[in-house]
Amino acid sequence: MCLTASYLAMFLTLMGPDQISAEPGRYIVHAETRDAHWVAAGDGEHWCTMAPQIDTMQRLASLRVE
């Protein structure tokens, strides 16, 4: 999932300052179950995360019958 820089900024304002870490080219949202890493894509006008795909893979893995 990707957002424009302005939408990511709007999203991050909804979080408490203790829930966000920042590094050059990366914001980390410390969520209840795991961290979501937002990484600058290309020109820095878009920021992307793999968090939804990772959550889906983990849910599907828990459904596997062995």
N, C-alpha and C positions, 0 to 999 in steps of 0.2 A: 504494500500500500504506500502511496506517495502523496504528499501534500505540497502546496506551494509554501514558500517561506512565510508569507503573511498568515496563512491558515495554521501552520505549525506554531507560529508565535501566539496566535489566538488560543489554540489548544493548550499550549504550555501555561498561559495565564490562568487557566482553570485549576492548575496543580499548585500545591503548596511548595514553597521554595525548598523544603527539605525532601521533596519527592523528585527533584531534578538535579542531575549532575551535568556539567558541560565540559567538553574537551574540544580542541580545534576540529571542526568538521563533524561533530557528534554531540547529540543530546541523549542522555539516558534518563528515562522515566522509571522510577522505582515503584513498580506496581505491587499489589498485594501478593500475587502468585509468582511473578518473575519480572525482571527488568526488560523494558522495551528500548531498544537502541534505534535512534533516528539518525541517519547518516546523510550527509550532503551528497546529492547526486549531480554529477556534471558541473554546471555553472554555479551551483549553490542556491539557485532559485527554487529547487525542488529538494525535498527531504523524504527519504524512504525508510520503511521499517519492514522487517519480515515477521513481526510479532503475530499477526493473524494467521499466517501460514504455520508458524511453529506451534501455536495453540491448537490448530486443527490436527496437525500431525500427532501431537501428544494425546489428544482426545481419541483419535482413531487407534493409536497404539494401545490405549487402555481397554479398547473394545475387543482386541484380538483374543481369540480363544486358543489356548494351547493344549 
